[in-house]
Amino acid sequence: MSELRHEILHLSNVSRHFSGLKALSDVSLSVNKGEVVGLIGPNGAGKTTLVNTICGVTPASSGVVTFDGRDITRIKTYQSARLGLSRTFQIVQPFAEYSALDNVAAAALFSQPGESLKSAREAARAHLAFVGLDAQADQSAATLTLAMRKRLELAKALAMKPKLLFLDEVNAGLNSAEVERATKLIHQLAADGITIVMIEHLMKVVLNVCTRIAVLHNGRLIADGAPRDIIRDPAVVDAYLGQQYAQRNAARG
Amino acid sequence: MTRTNIALLVLIACVAALPLFGDAYAMRLGTMACMYAIFALSWNIVGGFAGYPSFATAAFFGLGAYTTGILMNKGVPLSVSLLGALVLCLVLAAALGAVLLRLRGHYFAIASLSLVEVFRELVNNATDLTGGGMGLNIPLVSGSSVLSDATFFFYAMWGLLLLTALVVIAVSASKLGFGLNCIRQNETASNMVGLNSTLHKAVAFGLSACFVGAAGGLYAAWVHYIDPSDVFDILYSVKPIVMALMGGLGSPLGVVCGAFVYLGLEEVVWRNYIQIHSGVLGVLIILLLLFLPHGLISLHASKIWRGLFGRKAKHV
């Protein structure tokens, strides 16, 4: 998968503070092409801030972010989108009045300069079909269920032809059947060779799809490595997973 | 082209027949109707499509009026002066828009309102150029007779309305219009899908100012005399918003209907309640907004539209 070891994203000593609050301190992380990296950590650890910092929503206070060999530390959000960084939002962000189709068309239209509205809508149909929303294509986004809106977010992100896809809690608020469905989609994306960084609280999903896990705690990266090592790491157990999880895990072998 | 846009062009074409029936008074009313419709259509680009409630209409109306007035006093022909006003308003508004449209909601509304005050004070103080508070006389254009003068300005204003409508229709069907609608619905998501919202908003603000500026220029040439308190009247900023709300926010056909209905109300109320006209007009507007919150176009949309096409009319 990553024989080439081609690095697509690199963060070196990235910090971000909001006046007095240090949301991220000295985070260094690199992501190789084709990897599926799980980003875990307790609430408020800085996971979403990290994604926001990479995408240019809240640029880093210090440190350097490079994407595909290019310094993107001070880049604007729309520019990062055009470079091939796309994301879904934890709290879904649809264009509420637009149909599902036009939501996805907007993503195809504006992320690729020169795209026409007509061809964007055609591309949008294919992405809606991929996430299983083709029947809802003409429904306005406001009328979709939460699970559908999460999948709509995914379709939008895919329409941007991402090189690197951030998934911010795509499974939060979904029931187990819906989680299974979403997990299957993520597997498919990974199989298609899209590099993925996913923020996720469901360890079952993380262990199922991720090739590597990075753990944030109080804005610091406290662990980064293979899934089976991470879940035994005492620092991670202390900060996030909890003793119970570790014992159950040990019992299972 | 959508049906509402065709209806809009038909409506504007009908207005052009007015001189066949009208006297000088009807022509004056027709000219005002076209001017109001230009205001409403222009405001709708930034207020209706992008969702930024602008109070800057009066600022660019006045700027256009003074630009045209000053140029004509220097011997520049009317057409060139108008073009100058249009281009100046387009460029200046786009530049200001890139800065002002970083503010949202009430903050943007107040900032755009302050533009009117700033421009008025500038004009007031540049006495050498503008005549300051004394006002500015503008040379006559045709001047053969009252009626031919009225006809000329009616058709000039009508032509400008047609141009505005065509540009607005083109915008609403374009990538720009699609993007402005995205910005209104969710600006965060717009940026995230690669939409340069600053550029979109700046262009929208420029387009919403340039035709208002040209209308100001025509107005100045029409009335031959302008002063700062006349053309920088804050009511020119408020009226388009009322028209858009009355007609139906976001819909070009709606806002033009709103403009015509508003002018009709204004005239009827003015004639019958000369002492308390603004009070009566205010009450009427409040009643209309209370009982028809989505504007006149919603009558159309909810009853006829759904029956014909099986879905709700969209903001396109």
Interface residues (C-beta under 8 A of the other chain):
Chain A: C55 V57 K76 T77 Y78 A81 R82 S86 R87 F89 Q93 P94 F95 A96 E97 Y98 D102 A106 A107 L109 F110 S111 Q112 S116 L117 D138 K156 M160
Chain B: S174 K175 F178 G179 N181 C182 Q185 N186 T188 A189 S190 N191 M192 V193 G194 L195 N196 S197 R311 K314 H315
